[in-house]
Amino acid sequence: MFVKIFHSTVLNIVKEKIVRAQKNRVLHLGCIIINRVEGVHGKLKKYLMTSVGDLCTCIEKIHDMLLIQLTEIHT
């Protein structure tokens, strides 16, 4: 009962403020999605190191990149 009341009153009132505060922590100048995609694309290009390659090599390098990112997140 308490959780239901809390969710319907307090959480509904402050949820937009919480999201807005989290979004405003990073300077994005109005571009919220594109910069992230470009950043990931640039990082992927660094790991691939070439514009040509077979599918197996590309998948292995993407896998290595994701493992490194996961390790960085855990540390």
C-alpha positions in Angstrom: 0.0 0.0 0.0 2.8 2.5 1.0 4.7 1.7 -2.2 1.7 2.3 -4.3 1.0 5.7 -2.7 4.7 6.6 -2.8 4.9 5.7 -6.5 1.7 7.6 -7.4 2.6 10.8 -5.5 6.3 11.4 -4.9 7.8 9.4 -7.8 5.5 10.8 -10.4 6.2 14.4 -9.3 10.0 14.1 -9.2 10.8 11.7 -12.0 11.0 14.3 -14.7 13.3 16.4 -12.5 15.6 13.4 -11.9 15.8 12.6 -15.7 16.4 16.3 -16.5 19.2 16.6 -13.9 20.9 13.4 -15.2 20.7 14.5 -18.8 22.1 17.9 -18.0 25.3 16.5 -16.4 26.9 16.3 -19.9 27.3 19.2 -22.3 25.4 18.0 -25.3 24.4 21.4 -26.9 21.1 20.0 -27.9 22.5 16.9 -29.8 21.6 14.0 -27.5 21.9 11.0 -29.7 24.2 11.8 -32.6 27.3 12.5 -30.6 27.2 9.2 -28.8 26.8 7.3 -32.1 29.7 9.2 -33.7 31.8 8.5 -30.6 31.2 4.8 -30.7 31.7 4.8 -34.5 35.1 6.5 -34.1 36.2 4.1 -31.3 35.1 1.1 -33.5 37.1 2.4 -36.4 40.2 2.7 -34.2 39.9 -1.0 -33.2 39.2 -2.2 -36.7 42.3 -0.2 -38.0 41.3 -0.8 -41.7 38.3 -0.2 -43.9 38.5 -3.6 -45.5 38.5 -7.0 -43.8 36.7 -10.2 -43.6 33.7 -10.7 -41.3 35.5 -13.0 -38.9 38.3 -10.5 -38.2 35.8 -7.7 -37.7 33.8 -9.7 -35.3 36.9 -10.7 -33.3 38.0 -7.1 -33.0 34.6 -5.9 -32.0 34.5 -8.6 -29.4 37.9 -7.5 -28.1 36.7 -3.9 -28.0 33.7 -4.9 -25.9 35.7 -6.9 -23.5 38.1 -4.0 -22.9 35.1 -1.6 -22.4 33.5 -4.1 -19.9 36.8 -4.4 -18.0 37.0 -0.6 -17.8 33.4 -0.4 -16.5 34.2 -3.0 -13.8 37.3 -1.2 -12.6 
